[in-house]
């Protein structure tokens, strides 16, 4: 096997077929998850992205335990306030989010297509060229994330614009056993999220991009 060759296991046993007409047809989908890399490269990259996301969430767990003036200011930026209710949601949700990220396997990050939809209990919107990823809340325990074409061209971890790290965190906040968040407002800039939070503090703490912004403040590069 060459260094650029990928092998896929299609059956985990081997035997001599002695039963007439008992052959099984195996259909292999050879379409890459992302057109700009092999599936092996994609999974290696996702390992780095998930590791970076784990560090970011772990940092916030420590910071929320301190809840000093700096952390309260950060919370106010993304949630419009930093009272006991906001802190309680973070104290409860961040460890669950961390567990979900650690449970997430690269092979569970898959390309959106018809075969993915058939294995989920809810419908995901089609690829518009603008959306990045989607999850099915009723299937939260399966930890599947379906990605779209725009995800593939995003940076891995340049947090001030589209980044795979932010998208993975965003999607994992949707799981019903983490933050059970919704998409009430999209935004990739700190100023946009601050404007939304100031007038919608009750909604911001339930908004996926607000939570992702709070965790991965948009001024750093991670997953290098």
Backbone torsions as a table, in degrees:
resi	resn	phi	psi	omega
1	UNK	NA	129.9	179.4
2	UNK	-80.4	166.3	-178.2
3	UNK	-67.5	-18.1	-179.1
4	UNK	-101.9	0.7	-176.8
5	UNK	-90.9	136.8	176.1
6	UNK	-108.2	135.0	175.9
7	UNK	-110.4	136.1	178.4
8	UNK	-119.6	128.7	176.9
9	UNK	-78.8	121.8	179.9
10	UNK	-108.2	-13.6	175.3
11	UNK	-158.3	138.3	-171.8
12	UNK	-97.7	8.7	176.4
13	UNK	-135.7	161.5	175.9
14	UNK	-133.3	139.6	179.3
15	UNK	-157.4	167.2	174.4
16	UNK	-89.9	127.3	-176.2
17	UNK	-82.1	115.5	179.0
18	UNK	-110.5	2.3	-178.7
19	UNK	-105.2	116.3	179.3
20	UNK	-60.0	145.2	175.2
21	UNK	58.4	29.8	-179.1
22	UNK	-111.9	15.3	179.8
23	UNK	-67.8	147.0	179.2
24	UNK	-112.7	126.6	176.3
25	UNK	-80.2	130.1	178.4
26	UNK	-113.4	120.9	178.0
27	UNK	-99.0	123.7	-178.9
28	UNK	-110.7	123.0	176.5
29	UNK	-86.2	108.5	-175.6
30	UNK	-94.4	4.5	178.5
31	UNK	-67.2	125.5	180.0
32	UNK	-62.2	150.9	175.6
33	UNK	-61.6	-45.4	173.7
34	UNK	-122.7	133.8	-175.8
35	UNK	-69.3	-16.8	-176.1
36	UNK	-96.2	12.5	177.4
37	UNK	-163.5	160.4	175.1
38	UNK	-75.2	164.1	178.3
39	UNK	-64.1	-33.6	177.0
40	UNK	-63.9	-45.5	177.7
41	UNK	-63.3	-39.1	179.3
42	UNK	-61.4	-46.4	-177.6
43	UNK	-67.5	-36.6	176.2
44	UNK	-64.0	-40.1	178.7
45	UNK	-67.3	-38.7	179.6
46	UNK	-65.6	-30.8	176.4
47	UNK	-62.3	-44.1	178.3
48	UNK	-65.4	-41.6	179.8
49	UNK	-62.7	-45.6	-179.1
50	UNK	-67.4	-36.6	176.4
51	UNK	-62.1	-42.0	178.7
52	UNK	-64.7	-39.7	178.6
53	UNK	-63.9	-39.4	178.2
54	UNK	-61.4	-42.2	179.0
55	UNK	-63.5	-44.3	-179.3
56	UNK	-61.5	-44.2	-180.0
57	UNK	-69.2	-40.4	177.9
58	UNK	-60.1	-40.3	177.9
59	UNK	-61.0	-38.8	-178.9
60	UNK	-72.6	-34.1	176.9
61	UNK	-60.1	-44.5	178.0
62	UNK	-64.4	-43.7	-177.3
63	UNK	-66.0	-38.7	179.5
64	UNK	-67.7	-31.7	177.2
65	UNK	-65.0	-31.4	175.9
66	UNK	-78.8	-47.4	-179.7
67	UNK	52.9	47.2	179.8
68	UNK	-81.6	-176.1	-175.5
69	UNK	-61.4	-38.4	179.8
70	UNK	-64.3	-42.5	-178.8
71	UNK	-71.8	-35.6	177.1
72	UNK	-65.7	-36.2	176.9
73	UNK	-66.0	-40.0	178.0
74	UNK	-62.8	-45.0	178.4
75	UNK	-62.5	-41.0	-179.7
76	UNK	-62.9	-37.1	179.0
77	UNK	-58.3	-42.3	-172.9
78	UNK	-99.7	-18.0	-177.4
79	UNK	-123.2	-2.1	176.3
80	UNK	81.7	-10.7	178.7
81	UNK	-163.6	164.5	-178.7
82	UNK	-138.0	52.5	-178.1
83	UNK	-90.5	-174.6	-177.5
84	UNK	-63.5	-32.6	-179.7
85	UNK	-66.3	-43.4	178.4
86	UNK	-63.0	-45.8	-179.8
87	UNK	-61.4	-39.9	-178.8
88	UNK	-62.0	-40.5	178.2
89	UNK	-63.4	-41.5	-179.8
90	UNK	-68.7	-42.8	179.3
91	UNK	-59.6	-38.9	-179.3
92	UNK	-78.5	-39.0	-171.3
93	UNK	-85.5	-35.9	-175.1
94	UNK	-62.0	-45.2	177.3
95	UNK	-62.7	-34.6	177.4
96	UNK	-67.6	-39.6	177.2
97	UNK	-64.2	-40.7	177.7
98	UNK	-60.8	-43.6	178.4
99	UNK	-61.9	-42.1	180.0
100	UNK	-62.7	-41.3	178.9
101	UNK	-64.7	-38.3	179.0
102	UNK	-70.5	-27.4	178.3
103	UNK	-81.6	-19.5	-176.5
104	UNK	-69.0	125.3	180.0
105	UNK	-106.3	146.5	-179.3
106	UNK	-54.7	-35.7	-179.1
107	UNK	-71.2	-10.8	176.7
108	UNK	-90.1	-3.3	173.4
109	UNK	-97.8	105.8	-166.4
110	UNK	-124.6	160.5	177.2
111	UNK	-75.3	133.4	177.6
112	UNK	-66.9	126.3	171.7
113	UNK	-163.2	-178.4	-175.0
114	UNK	-61.0	-35.9	-177.4
115	UNK	-67.0	-33.9	176.3
116	UNK	-66.1	-44.9	-178.1
117	UNK	-59.2	-38.3	-177.5
118	UNK	-65.5	-23.1	-178.0
119	UNK	-95.1	2.4	179.1
120	UNK	-112.0	158.3	-177.4
121	UNK	-94.6	1.2	175.4
122	UNK	-139.6	160.5	-176.8
123	UNK	-86.9	136.7	172.9
124	UNK	-102.3	145.9	-177.7
125	UNK	-65.3	150.7	178.7
126	UNK	-66.0	166.5	178.6
127	UNK	-73.1	116.2	179.9
128	UNK	-96.3	-8.9	-174.3
129	UNK	92.2	-12.8	179.5
130	UNK	-111.2	-35.3	-179.8
131	UNK	-73.3	152.2	-174.6
132	UNK	-103.0	-42.2	-173.2
133	UNK	-163.8	170.5	177.8
134	UNK	-156.5	152.1	174.2
135	UNK	-130.9	162.5	177.7
136	UNK	-110.2	107.9	-175.6
137	UNK	-54.8	-43.3	179.4
138	UNK	-60.3	-20.1	179.2
139	UNK	-103.3	25.2	-174.0
140	UNK	-53.4	-38.5	-175.0
141	UNK	-66.7	-18.2	179.9
142	UNK	-80.9	-15.4	176.9
143	UNK	54.7	47.3	177.1
144	UNK	-100.6	134.2	173.0
145	UNK	-123.6	122.7	176.6
146	UNK	-95.1	126.5	-179.1
147	UNK	-104.9	156.7	179.2
148	UNK	-113.1	176.0	-172.3
149	UNK	-60.5	-37.3	-177.4
150	UNK	-63.7	-29.7	179.0
151	UNK	-59.0	-37.3	-174.3
152	UNK	-66.7	-31.1	-177.8
153	UNK	-94.0	-6.1	176.5
154	UNK	-68.6	155.6	173.1
155	UNK	-63.9	161.1	175.5
156	UNK	-71.7	-46.0	-173.2
157	UNK	-150.6	28.7	174.0
158	UNK	-83.9	96.5	-164.5
159	UNK	-72.3	-12.3	-179.0
160	UNK	-80.4	-3.7	173.2
161	UNK	-149.4	-162.1	-176.3
162	UNK	-55.5	125.6	-176.9
163	UNK	-145.8	140.5	-179.2
164	UNK	-61.3	-37.0	179.5
165	UNK	-59.3	-47.2	-179.6
166	UNK	-63.1	-40.9	-179.2
167	UNK	-63.8	-43.4	179.6
168	UNK	-62.9	-44.0	176.8
169	UNK	-61.5	-48.2	178.9
170	UNK	-52.0	-51.9	-176.2
171	UNK	-65.1	-38.0	-179.3
172	UNK	-69.6	-23.8	174.7
173	UNK	-69.4	-19.8	179.3
174	UNK	-72.5	-25.1	-176.0
175	UNK	-55.2	139.7	-175.1
176	UNK	-65.3	-20.2	-179.5
177	UNK	-103.1	14.7	171.5
178	UNK	-115.5	-99.1	177.5
179	UNK	-99.9	-12.9	-176.9
180	UNK	51.7	42.2	-173.4
181	UNK	-75.6	166.4	176.5
182	UNK	-124.9	167.6	176.1
183	UNK	-98.7	83.2	-178.7
184	UNK	-90.2	-28.6	178.0
185	UNK	-156.1	129.5	175.9
186	UNK	-94.5	146.2	177.0
187	UNK	-174.1	134.4	180.0
188	UNK	-108.7	5.9	-179.4
189	UNK	-119.9	148.3	178.5
190	UNK	-63.6	-40.2	-178.5
191	UNK	-64.6	-39.7	178.8
192	UNK	-65.5	-42.2	178.9
193	UNK	-68.4	-35.6	177.7
194	UNK	-64.4	-43.4	179.8
195	UNK	-61.8	-41.6	178.2
196	UNK	-65.1	-42.6	-176.0
197	UNK	-66.0	-37.7	-176.2
198	UNK	-59.1	-35.7	-179.1
199	UNK	-102.6	-2.1	-174.2
200	UNK	-143.3	52.6	-174.6
201	UNK	-64.1	-33.0	178.4
202	UNK	-69.4	-31.3	179.2
203	UNK	-83.2	-36.4	-174.0
204	UNK	-60.0	-37.1	-178.4
205	UNK	-71.7	-10.3	176.8
206	UNK	-107.9	1.0	-174.8
207	UNK	-94.3	128.0	-173.7
208	UNK	-60.4	-44.9	-178.9
209	UNK	-69.7	-28.1	176.1
210	UNK	-68.8	-44.0	178.5
211	UNK	-66.0	-44.0	178.5
212	UNK	-62.4	-39.1	178.6
213	UNK	-65.1	-41.9	177.7
214	UNK	-61.1	-39.5	-179.0
215	UNK	-75.6	-45.4	-174.6
216	UNK	-116.8	66.9	-179.3
217	UNK	-48.1	136.6	-165.7
218	UNK	-82.2	59.3	-179.9
219	UNK	-144.2	19.2	-174.5
220	UNK	-136.9	168.1	170.7
221	UNK	-121.1	126.7	178.1
222	UNK	-128.1	178.9	179.1
223	UNK	53.1	47.7	-178.3
224	UNK	-69.8	NA	NA
